[in-house]
């Protein structure tokens, strides 16, 4: 009799648990299906720890600057999260606001409103998400908050299926990523790498440091700009965006400069290196190809002169470069 009552009393519970389990499975399947069906320009939500990098190196000094900002002003992290999600500016937050709790702060726009400000991902086999832009910003978020932060990203390409709708293999996917130049096949020293050598996840410990990449961050607006900010004289339209643009500039500078001749841990030495790099970049012919990009200096945003006013601002003791150098010295990676 006892067994009978137990069986009767547990059946509704087991049934309820089964429904919950099935509902969870269905929800997980739905999320996966949505990603598999996502198209270019769609906005999807991901966790940082779901993102697969497509480059092996970052400019760690650039990230040191971000982390210094976040340490001084925690609300700056929330503001950056609003920006990269195409959600405008930070509108409201309080001392208990956390990047792990989107309901604890508010942006001026719904996520995905300003797609031009968003970072892109490609969809791979099985719905895996590959980050093709934003490795620096997202690594900064990771270091400041951890991998369980959720945020919206923009789909660049869905490469999970071929033109006939058949699922692609990992090998086919990697070949397509290389063809599109959505995978950077070089390390911080310029050596060739394979797709299998990419970091398994975000997190600075998984990445090499590329000093050229940091320098290019500080040189933007001084000797080059984003490619789509420049106009093609033949068409009068902006040049297309170029993934990994700064790394290609780094390849060129690496062939013309010896960074061991500069004291890059000191502000004066770093400014000297930036000045020499800027001169090299602006003196290039607009038609000269840069690194492995297959594109010209003009297509990669070369400016016609060095904007010394911006360079001088970086040389000031309280500049963002000075703060980044100080933070990196006290927080070695």
C-alpha positions, 0 to 999 in steps of 0.5 A: 500500500505504501508503494502504491501511494508513493507511485501515485504521489510521484507520478505528477512530480515526475510528469512535471519534471519531464515537461520541464526537461522537455521544455528546456531541451526544446528551448535549447534546440530552438536557440541552436536552430535560430543560430543555424538559420541566422542571416547576414545582418541578423542580431543574435545574443551570445555569452562571451564564453561561447565565442571562438576567436579567429586570431591568435594575437592581440595588442595587450597594451590597448586592452590594458588601457581599457582595463585601466578605464574600467578600474577608474570608472566602472560605469565605462564598462557598461557604457562600452557594452551599450555601444558595442551592442548598437544600443547607444549610450549608457542612460542609467546605472547605479552602484550595484549595476553589473555587466552580468545583469543587463537589467541592472543598467539601461542604454538609450536604445534597444540592442541592435539599433545601431548596427554600424557600432556592433561587432561581427560573428560568423556561424560555423558548423553546429551553430558555433559562433566565431568572432571576426571583429572585436577581439580587443573589446571582448577580451577587455570585457572578459578580463573585467567581468568573466565569460558569462556576460551576455551581449548582442552581436551582428551576424556577418556570414552564416557558413554552417551550410553550403549553397545547397543547404547541406551542413558543411564539415569543419574542414570546408568551413575553415577553407571558406574562412581563409578564403574570406580572410575572416581568419588571420593565419599568422601569429604575433611574430608573423609565422603562419598558423593553422585554424587548429592553433587558434585560442579555444576561447577569449581571455588574455592568457590564451593570446599572444601579444602583438606590439604592432597591433597596439601601436596601430590602435594609437596611430588611428587618426594619426597616420591612417583611419578605418578603411570605410572612412576613406572614399574610393576616387574611382567610385566616390564611395567608401572603401569596404571594411577590411577585417584584421586591417591593423595586423596587415599594417603591422606586417608592413611596419615590421618589414621596415622597423626594428622595435628593439631599438625603442623603449616601448615601456616608457612614454617617450620611447613609445612616442618615438616609435609611433612617430617613425611608424606614422612617417613610414605609413603616410609616405607610402604610395596609395597604390602600394599593397600592404602586408598579406591584405591584397589591398592598397594603402589607400584601401587600408585607410592611409592618410596623406600626412601625419596628424601631429596634434593627435600624436602630441596629445598622446605624449602628455603625462596623463594621456590614454597611452601614458595610463595604459603603459602605467597599468600594464607595468603594474598588471603584467600579463 
